[in-house]
Amino acid sequence: MKLIIKTKSTFFVEEDKILTALFEEGLDNLHLYKPGASPMYSERLLTLLPDDSYDLITVHEHFYLKEEYGLRGIHIDDDSMLMPEKYRGRVSRTVELPQLTKDMKKKFDYVFLKNTFAGDGDGGELPTNRLEQAAKAGLIDKKTYACGGVTIDNIKVAKELGFGGVVIDNDLWDRFDIHRQLDYKELISHFEKLIKSAK
């Protein structure tokens, strides 16, 4: 099972050091997710990361960064975002359950299923029976990644449902207080456990 780490939605002082450490520990798919932020800040973060990590990073906005830094690919968050004209390369997409069709998955390298295990304030967690129905219908497979509320405790459930990957955000970032901490050993230790759980 693939393990994707999505960045915090805001930038913070220790971020480049933590991301570099995560790459050193085996992170091979980072989603740079900074909604509404100026591209200047994303560029600054990228310049602080090792060059050999660029092809492991997928960008959610400011798609020109993909070409400028040789990034892995781009991610479309919703219907309001358009794919750049003449774009060639890896592309992934966030979808909700009603949008998740076999045709939708054919268009993208993989899709994030929004709110899989927890709501984000506008929809709520997907009931287990709906997930099981989607799995039986062949909608959940190796190209479908559980996103939203994924924790080390429910990775096993995601595996059983047939998800090809999981997207981790708060379960990792909640282990580091960006305002008070400098030591991120607990976060790195948790990442190592996440890798083992996803195998």
Solvent accessible surface area in square Angstrom, and as a share of the most:
residue,aa,sasa,rsa
1,M,67,0.30
2,K,121,0.51
3,L,20,0.10
4,I,0,0.00
5,I,0,0.00
6,K,26,0.11
7,T,2,0.01
8,K,52,0.22
9,S,56,0.36
10,T,77,0.45
11,F,61,0.26
12,F,25,0.10
13,V,126,0.72
14,E,21,0.10
15,E,1,0.01
16,D,25,0.13
17,K,102,0.43
18,I,0,0.00
19,L,0,0.00
20,T,31,0.18
21,A,18,0.14
22,L,0,0.00
23,F,25,0.10
24,E,136,0.61
25,E,74,0.33
26,G,47,0.45
27,L,5,0.02
28,D,78,0.40
29,N,11,0.06
30,L,1,0.00
31,H,0,0.00
32,L,5,0.03
33,Y,54,0.21
34,K,7,0.03
35,P,66,0.41
36,G,73,0.70
37,A,24,0.19
38,S,44,0.28
39,P,47,0.30
40,M,120,0.54
41,Y,107,0.41
42,S,4,0.03
43,E,48,0.22
44,R,151,0.55
45,L,9,0.05
46,L,0,0.00
47,T,84,0.49
48,L,83,0.41
49,L,7,0.04
50,P,47,0.29
51,D,113,0.58
52,D,117,0.61
53,S,2,0.01
54,Y,28,0.11
55,D,85,0.44
56,L,45,0.22
57,I,1,0.00
58,T,3,0.02
59,V,4,0.02
60,H,2,0.01
61,E,47,0.21
62,H,52,0.23
63,F,33,0.14
64,Y,97,0.37
65,L,0,0.00
66,K,29,0.12
67,E,122,0.54
68,E,101,0.45
69,Y,38,0.14
70,G,45,0.43
71,L,7,0.03
72,R,59,0.22
73,G,1,0.01
74,I,1,0.00
75,H,0,0.00
76,I,8,0.04
77,D,35,0.18
78,D,66,0.34
79,D,104,0.54
80,S,97,0.62
81,M,45,0.20
82,L,148,0.74
83,M,86,0.38
84,P,47,0.29
85,E,160,0.72
86,K,190,0.80
87,Y,38,0.15
88,R,209,0.76
89,G,47,0.45
90,R,118,0.43
91,V,13,0.07
92,S,2,0.01
93,R,16,0.06
94,T,17,0.10
95,V,1,0.00
96,E,81,0.36
97,L,18,0.09
98,P,110,0.69
99,Q,58,0.26
100,L,3,0.01
101,T,62,0.36
102,K,113,0.48
103,D,91,0.47
104,M,30,0.14
105,K,10,0.04
106,K,155,0.66
107,K,139,0.59
108,F,20,0.09
109,D,67,0.34
110,Y,21,0.08
111,V,0,0.00
112,F,1,0.00
113,L,0,0.00
114,K,53,0.22
115,N,11,0.05
116,T,0,0.00
117,F,25,0.11
118,A,37,0.29
119,G,37,0.35
120,D,87,0.45
121,G,84,0.81
122,D,108,0.56
123,G,61,0.59
124,G,31,0.30
125,E,103,0.46
126,L,17,0.09
127,P,65,0.41
128,T,81,0.47
129,N,85,0.44
130,R,93,0.34
131,L,4,0.02
132,E,81,0.36
133,Q,113,0.50
134,A,7,0.05
135,A,28,0.22
136,K,179,0.76
137,A,57,0.44
138,G,31,0.30
139,L,36,0.18
140,I,10,0.05
141,D,49,0.26
142,K,164,0.69
143,K,61,0.26
144,T,0,0.00
145,Y,13,0.05
146,A,0,0.00
147,C,11,0.06
148,G,17,0.17
149,G,28,0.27
150,V,3,0.02
151,T,43,0.25
152,I,46,0.23
153,D,124,0.64
154,N,28,0.14
155,I,1,0.00
156,K,139,0.59
157,V,58,0.33
158,A,0,0.00
159,K,76,0.32
160,E,123,0.55
161,L,19,0.10
162,G,35,0.34
163,F,8,0.03
164,G,11,0.11
165,G,0,0.00
166,V,0,0.00
167,V,1,0.01
168,I,0,0.00
169,D,31,0.16
170,N,95,0.49
171,D,17,0.09
172,L,0,0.00
173,W,5,0.02
174,D,106,0.55
175,R,68,0.25
176,F,9,0.04
177,D,47,0.24
178,I,47,0.24
179,H,158,0.70
180,R,204,0.75
181,Q,65,0.29
182,L,139,0.69
183,D,79,0.41
184,Y,51,0.19
185,K,152,0.64
186,E,102,0.46
187,L,0,0.00
188,I,22,0.11
189,S,47,0.30
190,H,10,0.05
191,F,1,0.00
192,E,70,0.31
193,K,109,0.46
194,L,0,0.00
195,I,39,0.20
196,K,148,0.63
197,S,35,0.23
198,A,3,0.02
199,K,170,0.72
